[in-house]
Every structure is written in C-alpha cells, then in structure tokens.
Amino acid sequence: MQKTVNFFRTIGSCMLILGILQFQLQAQDLSVAAAANVRFALEEIERVFEQKTKLVVEINYSSSGKLSTQITQGAPFDVFISADEEYPLSLQKAGATANAPKVYAEGTLVLWTTQVGLSLKTDGKILRSAKVQKIAIANPKTAPYGRAALEWLKKKGLFAAVESKLVYGESIAQATQYILTGACEVGLTAKSMVMADEMKGKGNWVEIDPKNHEPIRQAAVITTYGQSKHPEASQKFFDFLFSAEAKKIWKKYGYN
C-alpha cells in the first residue's frame, strides 16, 4: 500500500513538474526589444494586442544602441522597436533582420522640469541660469533622443555654456528619472514620457522645435531570430504596431 502511495506521489510530482515546464514554455510567445521612450505607449499597445490575440509578449526596454548591440550578439529578441531608423538599418545591413525597417511614429523632444518657479521657454536660455546646475539628457552615443538633444543644444548655441552641467542617463528613461526626482533641475526627454498618466501634472514642459534637430523617425523590424523561431507571432505583433488601434495610442502619447 505504501509503495502504491509513493508511486502515485511520484507520478503526481512528475505531472506537476511537467505542468510547470509547459506553463513556462507557454508563458511567453514573443520577446520584444524596445526603446525606453515607447514604454508607456507600448505597454498599452501590448495589453490590447494580448487581449485580441491571446499571445503573451515580454518586452525588454533599454536604449536603442544597447539593444541593437545585444541583437547583433545573438540576443533572442523577435521584434526590435527602435527610437530611430539608423539602428534597425544597421541591423539590416548586418543581416540580422527579416524585413526592411518601417517607421511607426515620429517622436518629439521636450524640455521638462519638475522644479517650482522654474519657467521654461523654447529658446532654452534658462539653461544658462545659475538656477540650473544640472541638465539631464540621454546618452547621445546610444539613445537617439540624447543625440537630438545634443544637436539642439549646439544649434541654439547653448552647448559650450552648459556642457559642464550635462548629466547623461543610460537611456531616455533614466534621464527622465533624473528630472522627475529633482536630481537634475531640468532636462530634455521624450514627449511620450511627460504625456504618460504617471507624469501628468508634474512640473512643466515645452516642445523643442524639430527644425533644430534631425527628425526622430522611429522604426521597427522583425529580427532573423523572430523569423526563425516565432514567425507567425512576430509578424502579428509587427503588423499590429501599424494598425488603426495602435496609431490612436501612439498619438495619445504625443507621437506624430
């Protein structure tokens, strides 16, 4: 009798382990690498997509440059959502994509502060003020929004005067955090960040004239890994990024 009980316990344990393994395999149908600036918009798009398709998406956020490097090194990402066109194009040239990059939105750069009494204008002259000791921007070497911010500072003739004040975040998300917490009095970030529900009513911001930097044309692409391992799911998610439903969400977060 005891042997029979132990036998069924063993069978039960094996079935439990198999069930757990099966759940783990089914828990993620798609792995996406996404630029930090799209986080709030993409989380909403992800929810709608999962409800419609019953597919489960795992999204990894970082700077576009860092994610691009990871993909070239073999990181198992099915779809790459960049903050520019350049990184997806470089991956295409390297043979790491299954399709040509496609622009899903154009981003907007903003100057933002959470400091009371600090008035912002589009000319950015406040950055020269003694009231501003630290200015947050994303790392221009890996983050397209950081690159646009640096370009704007130079075109407005501000860079030489404020270079010593610049604090570089690894990504636009980290630069935004510096501004939000007050670690930096002011900073340059993505409009999509300040449009998020979590940020509304916090401080004040002004849009940067896009004529003073290269357009932030953001593109997405399916990787060769995605085409090889999850072709159907990858294509469905990629197509959904350009759907009417997704476009409404992109616009909601300040994308053009």
HUHUDA-V207492 format. One record per pair of residues at least 12 apart in sequence whose C-alpha atoms are under 8 Angstrom apart, sorted by the first residue. I is the first residue (numbers start at 1). J is the second residue. Records with the same first field share a line. If there is no record, write none. Layout:
I: J + J
This chain:
27: 56
28: 55 + 56 + 57 + 58
29: 55 + 56 + 57 + 58 + 230 + 233
30: 55 + 56 + 57 + 58 + 77 + 78 + 230 + 233 + 234
31: 57 + 58 + 59 + 60 + 76 + 77 + 78 + 79
32: 57 + 58 + 59 + 60 + 77 + 78 + 79 + 80 + 81
33: 59 + 60 + 61 + 62 + 67 + 77 + 78 + 79 + 80 + 81
34: 59 + 60 + 61 + 62 + 63 + 64 + 67 + 80 + 81 + 82
35: 61 + 62 + 63 + 64 + 67 + 81 + 82 + 83
36: 61 + 62 + 63 + 64 + 171 + 172 + 173
37: 83 + 172 + 173 + 190 + 192 + 193
38: 83 + 192 + 193
39: 61
40: 192 + 193 + 196 + 253
41: 192 + 196 + 249 + 250 + 252 + 253
44: 249
45: 241 + 246 + 249
49: 237 + 240
55: 233
62: 171
63: 142 + 143 + 170 + 171 + 172
64: 82 + 83 + 84 + 87 + 142 + 143 + 144
65: 87 + 141 + 142 + 143
66: 142
68: 87 + 88 + 91
71: 96
72: 91 + 94 + 96
76: 225 + 226
77: 223 + 225 + 226
78: 222 + 223 + 224 + 225 + 226 + 227 + 229 + 230 + 234
79: 220 + 221 + 222 + 223 + 226 + 234 + 238
80: 220 + 221 + 222 + 223
81: 218 + 219 + 220 + 221
82: 218 + 219 + 220
83: 107 + 143 + 144 + 145 + 216 + 217 + 218 + 219
84: 144 + 216 + 217 + 218 + 219
85: 101 + 103 + 217 + 218 + 219 + 220
88: 101 + 219 + 220 + 221
89: 101
95: 224
96: 223 + 224 + 225
97: 221 + 222 + 223 + 224
98: 221 + 222 + 223 + 224 + 226 + 227
99: 221 + 222 + 223
100: 221
101: 219 + 220 + 221
102: 219 + 220 + 221
103: 217 + 218 + 219 + 220
104: 217 + 218 + 219 + 220 + 241 + 242
105: 217 + 218 + 219 + 250 + 255 + 256
106: 215 + 216 + 217 + 218 + 255 + 256
107: 190 + 191 + 192 + 215 + 216 + 217 + 218 + 254 + 255 + 256
108: 190 + 191 + 192 + 207 + 208 + 210 + 216 + 254 + 255 + 256
109: 145 + 148 + 149 + 188 + 189 + 190 + 191 + 207 + 208 + 210
110: 188 + 189 + 190 + 191 + 205 + 206 + 207 + 208
111: 124 + 186 + 187 + 188 + 189 + 205 + 206 + 207 + 208
112: 179 + 186 + 187 + 188 + 189 + 203 + 204 + 205 + 206
113: 179 + 180 + 185 + 186 + 187 + 203 + 204 + 205
114: 179 + 180 + 182 + 185 + 186 + 202 + 203 + 204
115: 182 + 185 + 186 + 203
116: 203
119: 204
120: 204 + 205 + 206
121: 206
122: 206 + 207 + 208 + 209
123: 156
124: 156 + 158
125: 158
127: 158 + 162 + 186
128: 158 + 161 + 162
132: 185 + 186
133: 165 + 184 + 185
134: 165 + 166 + 167 + 183 + 184 + 185 + 186
135: 165 + 166 + 167 + 184 + 185 + 186 + 187 + 188
136: 166 + 167 + 168 + 169 + 175 + 176 + 178 + 179 + 184 + 186 + 187 + 188
137: 149 + 166 + 167 + 168 + 169 + 172 + 175 + 187 + 188 + 189
138: 168 + 169 + 170 + 171 + 172 + 174 + 175 + 188 + 189
139: 168 + 169 + 170 + 171 + 172
142: 170 + 171
143: 170 + 171 + 172
144: 216
145: 172 + 189 + 190 + 216
146: 172 + 188
148: 213 + 214 + 216
149: 188 + 213
151: 212 + 213 + 214
152: 212 + 213
155: 212 + 213
156: 212
167: 184
172: 189 + 190
175: 187 + 188 + 189
176: 188 + 189 + 193
180: 202
191: 207 + 253 + 254 + 255
192: 253 + 254 + 255
193: 253
195: 252 + 253 + 254
196: 253
220: 238
221: 238
222: 234 + 235 + 238
